[in-house]
Amino acid sequence: MNFRTFTFTYAPFRIKKIQSYFFLSFLGICLVFQISCDTSPEVRKEQAPSNSVVSKPTSVIDQVTETSDLETFELPKAKLWSPENYKQFNEANYEKYPAFNKRIDFKNIDYPLLNAAVFYETNARRVQMKLPALSYSQALERICMDHSNDMVKADFYSHNSPVKGRETPAKRMEIVGIKNAYSAENINIGYGITYKDNEPVYPPSENKSGYFSYTLNGPPIPNQTYASLAMMVVTSWMNSPGHRRNILNENLKYLGVGSAHYKDAKAHNMDKFKITQAFASIPGEYPK
């Protein structure tokens, strides 16, 4: 399974370097400047999938338009997970918690449980690389929930947001008091159902059952579990150099994850999730 992903990293007091090299030749004088700088996320249009195939997603984002709408999304109440659970589980034993293996009910999503699954799967990859696990930050989870919901509500996919006050990762960090600190952000679009990559499928409009299936009127493609979606998302990040660097950055000590469900009108209303993870060297303060 493939996912669309983007990465952002910020280190305090980074200075863009400009180096110049001057040389003479018998034909004249040539002055050469070499400029190195960080690049912002590329903005392109998304291609719609074909009618019979769930297209392989590409690393593109939609154009965003400015809006003055600033809405704070409260952390949703979970039936199966709460911040206190982070003290009871870690990346080595979280899979023993039965709720992570439940299939996702799109009409009753436990967002804190999904966020926790991505959190622990991320830490599992760090520990595999002999790095210390990241600590949970409720403040970072809050701004990730804001950004994921903003991406769904305003229909964009980017680190740059049209929502005033939350335009950039740095501004979102400032909401929870994180300034002059190491920070990073990864975003991802994950599929709510499990399917074979690039395998032709029948959409709900062609199936009497109203589901996606590999054969006409065949059995529905199962929904992801909380654990399987987390594994697919983190695997896609680990396969991308920029996202991998963020996950394995030794300067980052805290992590929060946020997610938001939507139906993609460009892909036969397939259930998808826009997922954000934010890292920082300090935990931040949960806004009251």
Backbone as CSV, one residue per row, in Angstrom:
resi,resn,N_x,N_y,N_z,CA_x,CA_y,CA_z,C_x,C_y,C_z
1,MET,0.857,-1.194,0.000,0.000,0.000,0.000,0.887,1.235,0.000
2,ASN,0.498,2.224,-0.751,1.264,3.452,-0.837,0.492,4.595,-0.216
3,PHE,1.232,5.580,0.248,0.624,6.706,0.917,1.258,7.987,0.396
4,ARG,0.509,9.076,0.450,1.044,10.386,0.096,1.589,11.026,1.348
5,THR,2.842,11.461,1.290,3.460,11.974,2.500,4.259,13.236,2.220
6,PHE,4.394,14.071,3.268,5.241,15.248,3.209,5.971,15.407,4.529
7,THR,7.089,16.089,4.504,7.898,16.242,5.700,8.337,17.682,5.878
8,PHE,8.496,18.086,7.119,8.974,19.425,7.465,9.877,19.288,8.673
9,THR,11.034,19.938,8.648,11.941,19.915,9.787,12.410,21.327,10.084
10,TYR,12.479,21.664,11.372,12.965,22.980,11.787,14.007,22.797,12.872
11,ALA,15.147,23.447,12.713,16.158,23.472,13.758,16.384,24.922,14.144
12,PRO,16.519,25.254,15.424,16.674,26.643,15.839,17.972,27.246,15.358
13,PHE,17.886,28.528,15.012,19.057,29.314,14.660,19.794,28.766,13.441
14,ARG,19.071,28.146,12.489,19.721,27.708,11.268,19.937,28.904,10.357
15,ILE,21.108,29.058,9.811,21.457,30.201,8.969,21.714,29.706,7.549
16,LYS,20.980,30.271,6.611,21.205,29.920,5.214,22.578,30.460,4.773
17,LYS,23.326,29.594,4.133,24.697,29.959,3.772,24.784,30.388,2.311
18,ILE,25.528,31.412,2.104,25.798,31.859,0.735,27.321,31.897,0.560
19,GLN,27.803,31.083,-0.354,29.239,31.007,-0.592,29.520,31.535,-1.998
20,SER,30.594,32.249,-2.130,30.945,32.771,-3.457,32.373,32.364,-3.812
21,TYR,32.545,32.109,-5.015,33.852,31.704,-5.511,34.213,32.582,-6.710
22,PHE,35.448,33.171,-6.644,35.851,34.136,-7.657,37.108,33.621,-8.347
23,PHE,37.085,33.576,-9.649,38.288,33.118,-10.334,38.467,33.892,-11.641
24,LEU,39.732,33.924,-12.110,40.117,34.628,-13.336,40.557,33.621,-14.390
25,SER,40.286,33.919,-15.609,40.837,33.149,-16.723,41.266,34.143,-17.802
26,PHE,41.988,33.624,-18.770,42.475,34.541,-19.793,41.329,35.047,-20.667
27,LEU,40.195,34.453,-20.657,39.048,34.907,-21.457,38.203,35.948,-20.751
28,GLY,38.354,36.119,-19.460,37.532,37.102,-18.754,37.405,36.748,-17.302
29,ILE,36.512,37.417,-16.672,36.296,37.246,-15.239,34.889,36.684,-15.051
30,CYS,34.792,35.622,-14.285,33.484,35.003,-14.047,33.249,34.902,-12.547
31,LEU,32.141,35.401,-12.130,31.776,35.366,-10.707,30.664,34.347,-10.519
32,VAL,30.883,33.357,-9.679,29.918,32.278,-9.486,29.433,32.277,-8.058
33,PHE,28.154,32.246,-7.889,27.556,32.142,-6.565,26.887,30.788,-6.424
34,GLN,27.126,30.162,-5.300,26.405,28.924,-4.996,25.518,29.182,-3.779
35,ILE,24.245,29.035,-3.938,23.313,29.325,-2.853,22.663,28.028,-2.398
36,SER,22.740,27.759,-1.117,22.055,26.570,-0.586,21.001,27.014,0.410
37,CYS,19.796,26.485,0.265,18.708,26.878,1.159,17.687,25.772,1.248
38,ASP,16.865,25.827,2.262,15.775,24.866,2.417,14.665,25.221,1.445
39,THR,13.964,24.206,0.944,12.869,24.427,0.022,11.546,24.164,0.707
40,SER,10.533,24.910,0.314,9.193,24.708,0.875,8.493,23.604,0.108
41,PRO,7.435,23.017,0.680,6.729,21.945,-0.016,6.223,22.372,-1.377
42,GLU,6.373,21.474,-2.347,5.924,21.759,-3.698,4.411,21.674,-3.767
43,VAL,3.806,22.562,-4.539,2.354,22.601,-4.659,1.967,22.204,-6.073
44,ARG,1.208,21.108,-6.198,0.735,20.651,-7.491,-0.720,20.242,-7.371
45,LYS,-1.298,19.932,-8.520,-2.676,19.456,-8.552,-2.689,17.940,-8.417
46,GLU,-3.746,17.422,-7.775,-3.908,15.989,-7.620,-4.597,15.406,-8.839
47,GLN,-4.144,14.211,-9.284,-4.765,13.533,-10.393,-5.844,12.593,-9.873
48,ALA,-6.991,12.608,-10.513,-8.093,11.745,-10.089,-7.822,10.317,-10.527
49,PRO,-8.216,9.321,-9.713,-8.003,7.934,-10.078,-8.928,7.507,-11.191
50,SER,-8.590,6.401,-11.868,-9.430,5.869,-12.929,-10.682,5.248,-12.333
51,ASN,-11.613,4.883,-13.188,-12.883,4.354,-12.707,-12.770,2.952,-12.145
52,SER,-11.763,2.185,-12.585,-11.717,0.782,-12.198,-10.522,0.430,-11.333
53,VAL,-9.632,1.381,-11.101,-8.435,1.094,-10.329,-8.253,2.161,-9.260
54,VAL,-7.901,1.732,-8.057,-7.516,2.687,-7.030,-6.097,3.111,-7.362
55,SER,-5.940,4.309,-7.879,-4.658,4.740,-8.406,-3.596,4.825,-7.329
56,LYS,-2.372,4.567,-7.731,-1.252,4.709,-6.819,-1.101,6.174,-6.462
57,PRO,-1.184,6.532,-5.169,-1.113,7.942,-4.798,0.258,8.531,-5.065
58,THR,0.304,9.799,-5.363,1.559,10.476,-5.636,1.803,11.562,-4.613
59,SER,3.059,11.965,-4.487,3.414,12.981,-3.497,3.082,14.371,-4.029
60,VAL,1.806,14.689,-4.016,1.351,15.993,-4.477,0.379,16.550,-3.463
61,ILE,0.152,17.847,-3.531,-0.814,18.492,-2.643,-1.668,19.440,-3.441
62,ASP,-2.829,19.722,-2.914,-3.737,20.657,-3.567,-3.352,22.092,-3.237
63,GLN,-3.705,22.992,-4.136,-3.523,24.410,-3.856,-4.401,24.793,-2.669
64,VAL,-3.917,25.686,-1.826,-4.707,26.116,-0.682,-5.083,27.582,-0.850
65,THR,-6.245,27.943,-0.351,-6.704,29.327,-0.407,-6.863,29.852,0.999
66,GLU,-6.622,31.115,1.175,-6.635,31.708,2.509,-8.046,31.769,3.081
67,THR,-8.147,31.515,4.363,-9.417,31.623,5.056,-9.175,32.241,6.425
68,SER,-10.170,32.943,6.920,-10.023,33.572,8.233,-10.630,32.713,9.331
69,ASP,-11.121,31.538,8.953,-11.807,30.665,9.903,-10.790,29.963,10.800
70,LEU,-10.773,30.285,12.081,-9.880,29.634,13.032,-10.736,28.895,14.049
71,GLU,-10.727,27.588,13.942,-11.512,26.750,14.840,-10.581,25.778,15.546
72,THR,-10.725,25.700,16.849,-9.916,24.772,17.619,-10.697,23.485,17.826
73,PHE,-10.081,22.382,17.440,-10.721,21.093,17.577,-10.296,20.460,18.900
74,GLU,-11.245,20.243,19.762,-10.936,19.616,21.041,-10.494,18.175,20.820
75,LEU,-9.586,17.710,21.658,-9.209,16.307,21.571,-10.446,15.453,21.826
76,PRO,-10.767,14.559,20.910,-11.991,13.773,21.078,-11.901,12.826,22.253
77,LYS,-13.042,12.583,22.872,-13.081,11.628,23.969,-13.061,10.223,23.403
78,ALA,-12.259,9.373,24.006,-12.118,8.013,23.516,-12.799,7.038,24.451
79,LYS,-13.382,6.012,23.853,-13.971,4.962,24.658,-12.914,3.943,25.082
80,LEU,-11.862,3.841,24.288,-10.896,2.765,24.498,-9.496,3.258,24.852
81,TRP,-9.267,4.574,24.808,-7.913,5.080,25.053,-7.976,6.462,25.677
82,SER,-7.055,6.741,26.581,-6.942,8.056,27.209,-5.466,8.360,27.422
83,PRO,-5.115,9.629,27.654,-3.702,9.969,27.877,-3.049,9.166,28.993
84,GLU,-3.823,8.738,29.976,-3.256,7.954,31.069,-2.711,6.611,30.592
85,ASN,-3.258,6.107,29.491,-2.793,4.820,28.981,-1.351,4.861,28.486
86,TYR,-0.883,6.065,28.131,0.505,6.173,27.665,1.492,5.798,28.772
87,LYS,1.053,5.884,30.016,1.914,5.523,31.146,1.944,4.013,31.377
88,GLN,0.982,3.302,30.800,0.864,1.873,31.037,1.480,1.018,29.933
89,PHE,1.598,1.599,28.724,2.076,0.817,27.588,3.298,1.475,26.967
90,ASN,4.034,0.676,26.199,5.167,1.193,25.435,5.215,0.478,24.089
91,GLU,6.235,0.804,23.296,6.321,0.249,21.948,6.509,-1.270,21.933
92,ALA,6.945,-1.835,23.053,7.193,-3.275,23.108,5.938,-4.079,23.428
93,ASN,4.983,-3.468,24.125,3.823,-4.250,24.571,2.470,-3.691,24.136
94,TYR,2.468,-2.601,23.375,1.183,-1.969,23.065,0.274,-2.880,22.255
95,GLU,0.839,-3.762,21.435,0.011,-4.629,20.605,-0.780,-5.644,21.432
96,LYS,-0.409,-5.790,22.713,-1.154,-6.693,23.586,-2.488,-6.076,24.022
97,TYR,-2.630,-4.778,23.788,-3.890,-4.112,24.114,-4.885,-4.451,23.006
98,PRO,-5.928,-5.222,23.301,-6.805,-5.759,22.252,-7.425,-4.716,21.330
99,ALA,-7.683,-3.521,21.839,-8.392,-2.522,21.039,-7.621,-2.135,19.775
100,PHE,-6.298,-2.216,19.798,-5.520,-1.841,18.614,-5.795,-2.772,17.438
101,ASN,-6.251,-3.973,17.714,-6.514,-4.949,16.657,-7.969,-4.964,16.198
102,LYS,-8.769,-4.021,16.689,-10.143,-3.877,16.230,-10.159,-3.221,14.847
103,ARG,-11.073,-3.671,14.009,-11.230,-3.007,12.711,-11.915,-1.663,12.918
104,ILE,-11.495,-0.682,12.141,-11.994,0.673,12.305,-13.429,0.770,11.794
105,ASP,-14.311,1.248,12.641,-15.689,1.539,12.257,-15.740,3.015,11.873
106,PHE,-15.933,3.306,10.597,-15.853,4.686,10.130,-16.954,5.574,10.692
107,LYS,-17.985,4.972,11.239,-19.054,5.754,11.849,-18.801,5.985,13.338
108,ASN,-17.788,5.357,13.867,-17.503,5.477,15.303,-15.997,5.310,15.526
109,ILE,-15.233,6.272,15.027,-13.771,6.180,15.060,-13.236,6.632,16.415
110,ASP,-12.358,5.853,16.978,-11.691,6.211,18.230,-10.367,6.888,17.857
111,TYR,-10.403,8.215,17.679,-9.218,8.933,17.212,-8.032,8.839,18.176
112,PRO,-8.225,9.005,19.479,-7.078,8.853,20.378,-6.423,7.469,20.273
113,LEU,-7.220,6.443,20.011,-6.669,5.099,19.843,-5.831,5.023,18.570
114,LEU,-6.318,5.601,17.486,-5.555,5.614,16.241,-4.277,6.429,16.405
115,ASN,-4.375,7.579,17.062,-3.187,8.403,17.291,-2.146,7.642,18.103
116,ALA,-2.612,6.898,19.095,-1.698,6.120,19.935,-1.037,5.010,19.135
117,ALA,-1.778,4.371,18.231,-1.206,3.306,17.413,-0.063,3.835,16.551
118,VAL,-0.261,5.020,15.944,0.801,5.630,15.136,1.975,6.030,16.032
119,PHE,1.684,6.546,17.216,2.721,6.927,18.178,3.615,5.732,18.517
120,TYR,3.007,4.624,18.889,3.793,3.457,19.302,4.530,2.812,18.141
121,GLU,3.905,2.793,16.973,4.591,2.222,15.813,5.806,3.070,15.440
122,THR,5.691,4.383,15.594,6.831,5.271,15.348,7.954,4.974,16.325
123,ASN,7.622,4.828,17.601,8.646,4.524,18.593,9.274,3.159,18.373
124,ALA,8.492,2.211,17.893,9.047,0.887,17.615,10.153,0.971,16.574
125,ARG,9.981,1.840,15.578,11.009,1.999,14.542,12.257,2.674,15.118
126,ARG,12.061,3.622,16.030,13.218,4.268,16.657,14.019,3.262,17.493
127,VAL,13.316,2.483,18.280,13.984,1.521,19.154,14.721,0.470,18.330
128,GLN,14.163,0.093,17.184,14.842,-0.845,16.304,16.193,-0.300,15.845
129,MET,16.292,1.028,15.761,17.534,1.681,15.335,18.388,2.107,16.524
130,LYS,18.109,1.528,17.696,18.886,1.777,18.918,18.786,3.221,19.394
131,LEU,17.636,3.851,19.139,17.393,5.207,19.605,16.365,5.171,20.731
132,PRO,16.415,6.136,21.640,15.424,6.166,22.723,14.037,6.472,22.192
133,ALA,13.032,5.913,22.847,11.654,6.175,22.454,11.287,7.618,22.756
134,LEU,10.384,8.164,21.954,9.884,9.510,22.180,8.828,9.493,23.274
135,SER,8.728,10.583,24.000,7.715,10.716,25.046,6.452,11.329,24.457
136,TYR,5.308,10.954,25.018,4.028,11.469,24.544,3.829,12.915,24.988
137,SER,3.344,13.744,24.074,3.008,15.136,24.372,1.560,15.392,23.984
138,GLN,0.730,15.684,24.978,-0.671,16.000,24.703,-0.782,17.315,23.946
139,ALA,0.151,18.241,24.198,0.145,19.523,23.489,0.392,19.310,22.001
140,LEU,1.358,18.448,21.666,1.644,18.169,20.257,0.487,17.419,19.599
141,GLU,-0.152,16.529,20.349,-1.318,15.835,19.798,-2.415,16.843,19.452
142,ARG,-2.575,17.830,20.287,-3.611,18.843,20.068,-3.391,19.596,18.755
143,ILE,-2.183,20.058,18.501,-1.961,20.811,17.269,-2.001,19.896,16.044
144,CYS,-1.681,18.616,16.230,-1.802,17.672,15.120,-3.261,17.412,14.779
145,MET,-4.105,17.306,15.807,-5.539,17.155,15.556,-6.077,18.385,14.830
146,ASP,-5.638,19.568,15.244,-6.054,20.805,14.575,-5.690,20.764,13.093
147,HIS,-4.420,20.402,12.807,-3.956,20.455,11.420,-4.636,19.386,10.562
148,SER,-4.795,18.190,11.091,-5.461,17.136,10.320,-6.908,17.518,10.028
149,ASN,-7.613,18.045,11.013,-8.986,18.476,10.790,-9.064,19.665,9.842
150,ASP,-8.090,20.585,9.939,-8.052,21.707,8.998,-7.885,21.201,7.567
151,MET,-7.009,20.210,7.374,-6.769,19.676,6.028,-8.033,19.048,5.460
152,VAL,-8.815,18.397,6.317,-10.065,17.793,5.853,-11.117,18.868,5.600
153,LYS,-11.288,19.762,6.557,-12.340,20.770,6.452,-12.103,21.739,5.293
154,ALA,-10.853,22.181,5.109,-10.528,23.151,4.055,-10.081,22.466,2.760
155,ASP,-10.066,21.137,2.750,-9.759,20.355,1.549,-8.390,20.706,0.962
156,PHE,-7.346,20.527,1.766,-5.977,20.709,1.272,-5.092,19.658,1.911
157,TYR,-3.882,19.544,1.394,-2.915,18.582,1.924,-1.531,19.198,1.819
158,SER,-1.078,19.772,2.903,0.171,20.527,2.887,0.589,20.858,4.311
159,HIS,1.870,21.172,4.485,2.328,21.711,5.769,1.865,23.159,5.927
160,ASN,1.639,23.837,4.799,1.178,25.221,4.816,-0.344,25.240,4.852
161,SER,-0.902,25.929,5.841,-2.353,25.922,6.049,-2.971,27.265,5.679
162,PRO,-4.192,27.257,5.142,-4.891,28.513,4.860,-5.533,29.107,6.111
163,VAL,-5.482,28.406,7.225,-6.123,28.864,8.453,-5.219,29.874,9.165
164,LYS,-5.717,31.091,9.356,-4.926,32.124,10.001,-4.589,31.726,11.431
165,GLY,-3.338,31.968,11.786,-2.861,31.585,13.102,-2.222,30.213,13.119
166,ARG,-2.465,29.428,12.049,-1.879,28.087,11.968,-1.270,27.858,10.585
167,GLU,-0.740,28.922,9.988,-0.288,28.843,8.601,0.899,27.908,8.387
168,THR,1.784,27.792,9.351,3.006,27.008,9.183,3.213,26.098,10.390
169,PRO,4.061,25.078,10.247,4.378,24.240,11.411,4.925,25.055,12.582
170,ALA,5.752,26.055,12.278,6.329,26.869,13.347,5.236,27.620,14.115
171,LYS,4.247,28.158,13.394,3.160,28.876,14.075,2.301,27.931,14.902
172,ARG,2.124,26.718,14.391,1.343,25.755,15.165,2.092,25.369,16.443
173,MET,3.412,25.258,16.351,4.219,24.969,17.534,4.101,26.096,18.566
174,GLU,4.056,27.332,18.077,3.979,28.468,18.987,2.689,28.465,19.798
175,ILE,1.629,27.877,19.258,0.354,27.808,19.976,0.524,27.079,21.297
176,VAL,1.413,26.090,21.314,1.635,25.317,22.544,2.962,25.701,23.209
177,GLY,3.450,26.911,22.898,4.610,27.453,23.600,5.948,26.920,23.172
178,ILE,6.045,26.349,21.987,7.319,25.803,21.512,7.968,26.794,20.568
179,LYS,9.042,27.426,21.049,9.824,28.367,20.253,11.303,28.087,20.485
180,ASN,12.128,28.422,19.489,13.574,28.232,19.609,13.913,26.819,20.090
181,ALA,13.235,25.854,19.502,13.463,24.457,19.845,13.499,23.644,18.555
182,TYR,14.086,22.473,18.622,14.039,21.569,17.483,12.605,21.060,17.319
183,SER,12.123,21.025,16.077,10.786,20.513,15.831,10.711,19.978,14.408
184,ALA,9.716,19.147,14.161,9.517,18.577,12.835,8.071,18.142,12.697
185,GLU,7.649,17.966,11.457,6.268,17.553,11.195,6.227,16.634,9.980
186,ASN,5.494,15.535,10.088,5.206,14.649,8.960,3.704,14.615,8.742
187,ILE,3.279,14.541,7.487,1.864,14.367,7.186,1.705,13.207,6.221
188,ASN,0.497,12.641,6.190,0.274,11.432,5.417,-1.207,11.291,5.098
189,ILE,-1.517,10.657,3.984,-2.880,10.237,3.685,-2.901,8.721,3.655
190,GLY,-3.690,8.135,4.535,-3.772,6.685,4.633,-5.152,6.185,4.247
191,TYR,-5.193,4.996,3.692,-6.452,4.408,3.259,-7.116,3.641,4.393
192,GLY,-8.424,3.791,4.501,-9.145,3.140,5.575,-9.410,1.670,5.338
193,ILE,-9.304,1.232,4.068,-9.502,-0.179,3.767,-8.168,-0.799,3.365
194,THR,-8.077,-2.106,3.479,-6.875,-2.827,3.066,-7.089,-3.328,1.645
195,TYR,-6.140,-3.052,0.780,-6.255,-3.541,-0.585,-4.865,-3.729,-1.168
196,LYS,-4.778,-4.564,-2.192,-3.505,-4.854,-2.827,-3.115,-3.691,-3.724
197,ASP,-1.884,-3.279,-3.618,-1.410,-2.096,-4.330,-1.646,-2.206,-5.835
198,ASN,-2.325,-1.187,-6.377,-2.597,-1.085,-7.816,-3.444,-2.224,-8.362
199,GLU,-4.091,-2.960,-7.508,-4.972,-4.041,-7.950,-6.299,-3.451,-8.425
200,PRO,-6.797,-3.854,-9.609,-8.104,-3.346,-10.068,-9.201,-3.698,-9.075
201,VAL,-10.061,-2.735,-8.813,-11.157,-2.969,-7.875,-12.471,-2.479,-8.479
202,TYR,-13.565,-3.012,-7.969,-14.882,-2.540,-8.325,-15.343,-1.572,-7.250
203,PRO,-15.693,-0.340,-7.631,-16.135,0.651,-6.641,-17.554,0.364,-6.169
204,PRO,-17.982,0.997,-5.095,-19.333,0.766,-4.568,-20.433,1.009,-5.599
205,SER,-20.219,1.966,-6.504,-21.254,2.282,-7.496,-21.511,1.129,-8.458
206,GLU,-20.576,0.186,-8.570,-20.722,-0.943,-9.474,-21.061,-2.230,-8.737
207,ASN,-21.056,-2.176,-7.424,-21.332,-3.352,-6.617,-22.706,-3.261,-5.970
208,LYS,-23.456,-4.330,-6.019,-24.753,-4.345,-5.357,-24.598,-4.192,-3.851
209,SER,-23.455,-4.667,-3.348,-23.214,-4.609,-1.907,-22.896,-3.201,-1.429
210,GLY,-22.486,-2.314,-2.358,-22.140,-0.950,-1.977,-20.772,-0.805,-1.362
211,TYR,-19.868,-1.775,-1.611,-18.518,-1.736,-1.061,-17.494,-1.837,-2.187
212,PHE,-16.224,-1.561,-1.849,-15.124,-1.856,-2.755,-14.854,-3.361,-2.695
213,SER,-14.579,-3.963,-3.855,-14.265,-5.389,-3.883,-13.365,-5.680,-5.074
214,TYR,-12.685,-6.826,-5.036,-11.800,-7.214,-6.131,-12.544,-7.917,-7.256
215,THR,-13.724,-8.439,-6.954,-14.559,-9.083,-7.963,-15.935,-8.441,-7.934
216,LEU,-16.611,-8.465,-9.062,-17.927,-7.845,-9.145,-18.881,-8.510,-8.161
217,ASN,-19.445,-7.677,-7.294,-20.363,-8.138,-6.252,-19.717,-9.154,-5.305
218,GLY,-18.385,-9.101,-5.251,-17.651,-10.012,-4.386,-17.588,-9.504,-2.962
219,PRO,-16.849,-10.212,-2.112,-16.739,-9.812,-0.707,-16.067,-8.446,-0.562
220,PRO,-16.525,-7.631,0.378,-15.936,-6.297,0.580,-14.468,-6.385,0.985
221,ILE,-13.693,-5.402,0.558,-12.312,-5.290,1.043,-12.384,-4.852,2.501
222,PRO,-11.747,-5.580,3.414,-11.904,-5.284,4.843,-11.363,-3.912,5.231
223,ASN,-11.933,-3.357,6.273,-11.410,-2.123,6.854,-10.078,-2.410,7.539
224,GLN,-9.265,-1.383,7.641,-8.024,-1.488,8.405,-8.343,-1.686,9.885
225,THR,-7.411,-2.289,10.610,-7.441,-2.213,12.063,-6.655,-0.960,12.450
226,TYR,-6.771,-0.568,13.695,-6.006,0.601,14.157,-4.508,0.318,14.023
227,ALA,-4.107,-0.898,14.354,-2.687,-1.256,14.282,-2.198,-1.359,12.848
228,SER,-3.006,-1.940,11.954,-2.546,-2.116,10.573,-2.434,-0.783,9.851
229,LEU,-3.370,0.138,10.102,-3.272,1.463,9.489,-2.026,2.176,9.979
230,ALA,-1.763,2.106,11.286,-0.570,2.742,11.841,0.697,2.159,11.219
231,MET,0.738,0.849,11.066,1.920,0.213,10.495,2.150,0.649,9.048
232,MET,1.084,0.724,8.256,1.209,1.133,6.872,1.684,2.572,6.755
233,VAL,1.125,3.445,7.600,1.494,4.861,7.553,2.961,5.053,7.935
234,VAL,3.373,4.450,9.035,4.754,4.636,9.505,5.735,3.985,8.528
235,THR,5.365,2.852,7.945,6.229,2.217,6.951,6.459,3.135,5.764
236,SER,5.408,3.821,5.327,5.565,4.737,4.196,6.495,5.891,4.557
237,TRP,6.394,6.398,5.781,7.314,7.443,6.218,8.747,6.931,6.282
238,MET,8.928,5.727,6.778,10.274,5.175,6.897,10.903,4.904,5.535
239,ASN,10.077,4.742,4.520,10.591,4.525,3.167,10.872,5.833,2.435
240,SER,10.635,6.954,3.100,10.887,8.278,2.526,12.027,8.926,3.311
241,PRO,13.130,9.284,2.666,14.307,9.784,3.396,14.016,10.947,4.345
242,GLY,13.239,11.941,3.896,12.964,13.094,4.744,12.156,12.741,5.975
243,HIS,11.115,11.938,5.791,10.291,11.535,6.920,11.069,10.636,7.875
244,ARG,11.870,9.767,7.305,12.696,8.865,8.109,13.647,9.661,8.998
245,ARG,14.251,10.724,8.424,15.161,11.556,9.212,14.435,12.187,10.390
246,ASN,13.210,12.633,10.176,12.444,13.217,11.282,12.193,12.194,12.379
247,ILE,11.770,11.003,11.983,11.454,9.962,12.960,12.690,9.553,13.746
248,LEU,13.845,9.547,13.099,15.071,9.072,13.738,15.967,10.208,14.229
249,ASN,15.450,11.425,14.260,16.239,12.577,14.690,16.483,12.510,16.204
250,GLU,17.738,12.480,16.601,18.080,12.349,18.020,17.819,13.625,18.805
251,ASN,17.645,14.758,18.127,17.354,16.014,18.823,15.891,16.117,19.248
252,LEU,15.050,15.265,18.700,13.619,15.308,18.990,13.290,14.326,20.106
253,LYS,12.558,14.794,21.101,12.311,13.999,22.311,10.825,13.692,22.542
254,TYR,9.928,14.475,21.919,8.494,14.339,22.181,7.736,14.189,20.862
255,LEU,6.598,13.505,20.952,5.796,13.238,19.762,4.311,13.314,20.097
256,GLY,3.551,13.859,19.171,2.095,13.828,19.229,1.560,13.526,17.848
257,VAL,0.421,12.849,17.766,-0.163,12.451,16.488,-1.624,12.884,16.449
258,GLY,-2.080,13.326,15.282,-3.484,13.680,15.096,-3.995,13.119,13.784
259,SER,-5.273,12.779,13.736,-5.837,12.166,12.535,-7.260,12.655,12.301
260,ALA,-7.682,12.616,11.044,-9.040,13.025,10.686,-9.518,12.190,9.506
261,HIS,-10.716,11.683,9.611,-11.302,10.831,8.579,-12.059,11.667,7.554
262,TYR,-12.058,11.202,6.310,-12.874,11.841,5.281,-13.146,10.837,4.171
263,LYS,-14.124,11.136,3.350,-14.414,10.337,2.175,-13.906,11.097,0.954
264,ASP,-13.049,10.455,0.182,-12.403,11.100,-0.949,-13.309,11.056,-2.176
265,ALA,-13.876,12.205,-2.523,-14.785,12.281,-3.665,-14.076,11.975,-4.981
266,LYS,-12.744,12.122,-5.006,-11.985,11.851,-6.220,-11.664,10.364,-6.373
267,ALA,-11.990,9.575,-5.373,-11.703,8.137,-5.411,-12.941,7.353,-4.977
268,HIS,-14.072,7.670,-5.580,-15.324,6.945,-5.331,-15.724,6.970,-3.861
269,ASN,-15.428,8.091,-3.188,-15.765,8.261,-1.769,-15.114,7.210,-0.873
270,MET,-13.913,6.825,-1.244,-13.177,5.883,-0.403,-12.858,6.523,0.945
271,ASP,-12.940,5.740,2.011,-12.611,6.234,3.349,-11.102,6.380,3.489
272,LYS,-10.679,7.585,3.895,-9.255,7.866,4.061,-9.038,8.662,5.339
273,PHE,-7.777,8.800,5.706,-7.394,9.571,6.880,-6.250,10.513,6.518
274,LYS,-6.356,11.757,6.980,-5.225,12.678,6.917,-4.590,12.676,8.299
275,ILE,-3.316,12.316,8.328,-2.626,12.081,9.589,-1.426,13.020,9.704
276,THR,-1.274,13.621,10.868,-0.165,14.529,11.161,0.583,14.030,12.381
277,GLN,1.895,14.067,12.335,2.681,13.834,13.546,3.656,14.991,13.720
278,ALA,3.740,15.493,14.957,4.607,16.626,15.289,5.616,16.191,16.341
279,PHE,6.868,16.557,16.117,7.970,16.240,17.011,8.549,17.536,17.579
280,ALA,9.116,17.468,18.755,9.796,18.639,19.321,10.797,18.178,20.378
281,SER,11.720,19.075,20.677,12.717,18.771,21.709,12.203,19.103,23.101
282,ILE,11.059,19.792,23.180,10.404,20.093,24.461,8.929,19.725,24.329
283,PRO,8.220,19.455,25.430,6.854,18.933,25.329,5.792,19.949,24.956
284,GLY,6.039,21.232,25.209,5.013,22.222,24.988,4.003,22.218,26.119
285,GLU,3.072,23.152,26.056,2.036,23.264,27.107,0.674,23.112,26.483
286,TYR,-0.136,22.253,27.049,-1.481,22.013,26.506,-2.317,23.260,26.686
287,PRO,-2.875,23.819,25.617,-3.639,25.071,25.708,-4.926,24.872,26.497
288,LYS,-5.252,25.832,27.344,-6.460,25.741,28.162,-7.595,26.550,27.548
